[in-house]
Amino acid sequence: MVWLNGEAKPLEGRTLKEVLEELGVDLARVAVLLNEEAYPGRELPHRVLQEGDVVEVVALMQGG
């Protein structure tokens, strides 16, 4: 299982970009933590998810 925002999901064997696109995530508006490494949504590593990976998707917001 891969942990995605705190939930265990069977996502092994697919890339992080594939998974997020399938979920309808706008990659321009998020940052992603993959095993505690941070990436802008548009610059995700081309890596296949593996058992035990931990992914957190954080929406970027503007404000003042």
LUMDO-971745 format. One line per field, with one value per residue: residue number from 0; residue in one letter; x, y, z of N, C-alpha, C in turn. Coordinates in steps of 0.02 Angstrom, whole numbers, always signed. Layout:
N
num <- (NUM/...)
residu <- (A/...)
n.x <- (X/...)
n.y <- (Y/...)
n.z <- (Z/...)
ca.x <- (X/...)
ca.y <- (Y/...)
ca.z <- (Z/...)
c.x <- (X/...)
c.y <- (Y/...)
c.z <- (Z/...)
***
This chain:
64
num <- (0/1/2/3/4/5/6/7/8/9/10/11/12/13/14/15/16/17/18/19/20/21/22/23/24/25/26/27/28/29/30/31/32/33/34/35/36/37/38/39/40/41/42/43/44/45/46/47/48/49/50/51/52/53/54/55/56/57/58/59/60/61/62/63)
residu <- (M/V/W/L/N/G/E/A/K/P/L/E/G/R/T/L/K/E/V/L/E/E/L/G/V/D/L/A/R/V/A/V/L/L/N/E/E/A/Y/P/G/R/E/L/P/H/R/V/L/Q/E/G/D/V/V/E/V/V/A/L/M/Q/G/G)
n.x <- (+42/+17/+34/-75/-107/-132/-210/-214/-183/-198/-84/+35/+157/+119/+150/+177/+129/+35/-60/-105/-158/-263/-343/-388/-315/-254/-104/-32/-70/-30/+82/+191/+234/+343/+386/+443/+516/+504/+410/+365/+205/+209/+334/+358/+445/+493/+445/+406/+278/+302/+280/+241/+275/+253/+142/+98/-15/-25/-124/-91/-111/-163/-148/-171)
n.y <- (-59/+115/+266/+395/+556/+517/+402/+229/+161/+58/+90/+56/+34/+129/+294/+442/+559/+505/+452/+568/+643/+559/+574/+699/+809/+973/+1004/+1121/+1191/+1134/+1069/+934/+809/+679/+545/+634/+721/+872/+935/+1044/+1037/+1032/+983/+848/+699/+574/+433/+271/+226/+141/+4/+60/+193/+366/+492/+661/+781/+950/+1091/+1243/+1409/+1578/+1729/+1857)
n.z <- (+0/-30/+55/+45/+78/+212/+198/+163/+7/-140/-242/-299/-428/-518/-583/-485/-545/-637/-548/-478/-584/-623/-512/-531/-491/-498/-556/-561/-451/-332/-206/-176/-61/-60/+23/+118/+37/-47/-186/-320/-396/-536/-560/-532/-484/-603/-561/-508/-397/-242/-127/+34/+14/+55/+26/+20/-26/-52/-61/-142/-90/-109/-19/+103)
ca.x <- (+0/+48/-4/-91/-141/-153/-251/-179/-215/-158/-61/+101/+165/+99/+189/+142/+93/-24/-109/-134/-200/-324/-384/-410/-276/-223/-34/-7/-94/-12/+150/+186/+287/+351/+435/+472/+549/+454/+413/+308/+163/+230/+402/+359/+495/+465/+462/+349/+264/+318/+252/+266/+285/+207/+130/+53/-29/-43/-149/-61/-162/-138/-185/-133)
ca.y <- (+0/+181/+311/+457/+601/+481/+343/+176/+148/+14/+131/+33/+18/+187/+353/+491/+603/+468/+447/+633/+662/+519/+601/+765/+861/+1024/+1002/+1190/+1221/+1094/+1046/+864/+778/+608/+521/+694/+763/+917/+949/+1080/+990/+1027/+956/+784/+653/+518/+376/+227/+219/+76/-14/+98/+264/+412/+549/+712/+832/+1011/+1143/+1309/+1461/+1647/+1766/+1913)
ca.z <- (+0/-30/+98/+10/+125/+271/+184/+127/-58/-182/-298/-321/-499/-560/-564/-445/-592/-662/-494/-465/-641/-618/-458/-552/-457/-541/-536/-555/-389/-274/-192/-157/-22/-73/+73/+149/-13/-74/-258/-349/-433/-607/-564/-497/-511/-641/-518/-496/-326/-214/-62/+91/-1/+89/-17/+46/-77/-17/-106/-134/-86/-104/+31/+130)
c.x <- (+44/+4/-13/-134/-172/-195/-210/-218/-169/-135/+7/+100/+144/+141/+145/+101/+30/-79/-144/-178/-265/-372/-408/-374/-245/-150/-3/-24/-77/+63/+141/+247/+286/+406/+477/+515/+495/+465/+354/+269/+184/+299/+408/+412/+460/+488/+399/+341/+276/+284/+283/+280/+233/+203/+81/+46/-57/-64/-114/-116/-129/-179/-143/-155)
c.y <- (+63/+225/+377/+500/+562/+419/+292/+160/+102/+50/+110/+20/+74/+247/+400/+537/+569/+467/+514/+657/+623/+545/+672/+822/+908/+1032/+1072/+1222/+1181/+1088/+975/+844/+704/+583/+579/+737/+806/+932/+995/+1030/+981/+996/+890/+738/+597/+455/+336/+219/+147/+66/+29/+172/+306/+475/+597/+764/+893/+1063/+1209/+1361/+1529/+1681/+1823/+1932)
c.z <- (+0/+14/+61/+56/+184/+261/+144/+63/-100/-246/-325/-396/-546/-538/-523/-489/-618/-609/-482/-522/-640/-565/-474/-517/-509/-519/-529/-488/-327/-266/-166/-116/-38/-27/+101/+102/-45/-148/-276/-392/-505/-615/-526/-526/-550/-606/-506/-420/-304/-147/-7/+77/+35/+47/+17/-9/-40/-69/-90/-136/-82/-50/+57/+198)
***
